[in-house]
Amino acid sequence: MADTQDAIALLKADHRKVEDLFARFEGARKTDKQRLAKQICTELTVHSTIEEEIFYLACKGEVEDALLSEGYVEHDGAKVLIAELEAGSPDQEFYDAKVQVLSEQIEHHVHEEEKRSAGFSLKRARLGSTWMPLALGCWRASKS
């Protein structure tokens, strides 16, 4: 059975995938931007749901409540921009700027999760249970 590190590796792989999509958006032709933005929004929506419904719940009591709260608030900010991008198009004013701001917010969020030396970190979160990787796999399969 997969261990907790496998679950963390999945979350980190999601981070890398979204970073790649943002980079592709930056250099994309206008005709490709809506497709890439839609893919970014879908990936972020799935990822944030996994974090909120599985990972953050597993971290409760293992990391400071304030750090988990910050993660939820960062997700909420991203969800606002995601909704605006999903309702918009590259022809609209500020579309590219919204993608750029979303990219910057996500970059900050990833940094907090992966590289911060104190507090909430994917590497430091103690997730002793074996249910989390199984739950991640089941959750992803149900959304496919």
N, C-alpha and C positions, 0 to 999 in steps of 0.2 A: 504494500500500500504506500502511496505517496506520503511524504512527510511534510511538515510545515514549510520547509525550505522550498518544496515544489510549489506550494501556494504562493509564496513570496516571489518565486521566479516567474510565475504567471502574471502577477501584478506588475512586476518590473518589465516583462515582455510587452504588456499593454502600454506602459509608459514609452518604451522605445518605438512602438508602432505609431503612436500618436505624434511623437516628436518627428518621425519620418513624414507623416502626412502633413504636418504643419510646414515642414521644409519644402515638400512638393507643392503645396499651395502657394508658397511665396514665389516660386519660379514658374507657376502655371500660367497658361494662356487663359484669357477670360472665359473661353468656352468650356474649360475643364474645372474652373473654380467652384461652381455650384456642386458638381459631383464630389469633389474633394472635401468641400465644407460639409456636405451631407455625411460623408464617411467619417470625418472627424467628429461630428456631432453624435453619430451613432456609437462610435467607439467610446467616446467620453460618457455617454449616457449609460451604456452597459457597465463600463468600468466603475463609475461612481456608485451605481446601484450595488455592484458586488462589494465594493468597499463598505458602503453604509449597511447593507443587510447581512454581511458575513464578517468581513475583516474588522470593522470598527466594533461590532458587538463582541467579537472574540477578544479584542484589546481592552474592553471595559474592565476596569479594576487592575489592569496591568500597566497602564500609562495614565498620566494625569488627565482628569476630566477636561481641563481647559484645552489641552492639545487636541483631544477628540472633538470638542466643540468647534475649535478653529477649523478642523478638517470639514465638518459639516457646513460651516459658514462659507468656506472656500468653494465647496461643491454648489451651494446655493447661488453664489455669484456667477459661477460658470453656467449654471442652468438658465439663468436669465439671458445671457448672451447666446446660448445654444437655441433657446426658443426664438429669439430674434433672427438668428441666422436661418433657422428652419423655415421661418415665415417670410424670409426675404430672398433677394437674388443679387447676383454680382452687379446688376445694373443700378442698384440703389446706392444712394450716398451713404458712406460710412461702412459699407459691407466689408471691404478689405480691412478697414480699421478695427472692426469688431472681431474679425478673425485674429488680427495681430494682438489685440488686448486679451482675447481668450488664450492665445498661445503663451503670452507672458504670465497670465494667471496660472496656467497649468504648469509652466516651467517652475514657478515659485512653489506650487503645491508639491510637485515631484521632488524638488530640492528638499523641502521640509520632510518628506517621507523617507527619502533615501540617504541623504547626506548630513543631516543635522546631527551634530555631535551629542546633544543633550535632548532629552524629551522623546517625542514621538519619532520613531524611525522604524522602517520595515525590518532592519537588521536587529534592532534592540527589542522589538515587541516580543514578549514571551507568549507564544501560542502553543502551549503544551498539548492541546487536544489534537487528536487525529481526525476529527470530524471535519475540520475546515477544508482540507484539500478535497475530500469527498464531496462536501457541500458545494465547493466551487465548481467541480466537474459536473455535478447534477444541475446546478443553476445554469451554467453555460449551455448544457445540452438541452435544457427546457426552453431556452431562448433561441435556439437554432431553427 
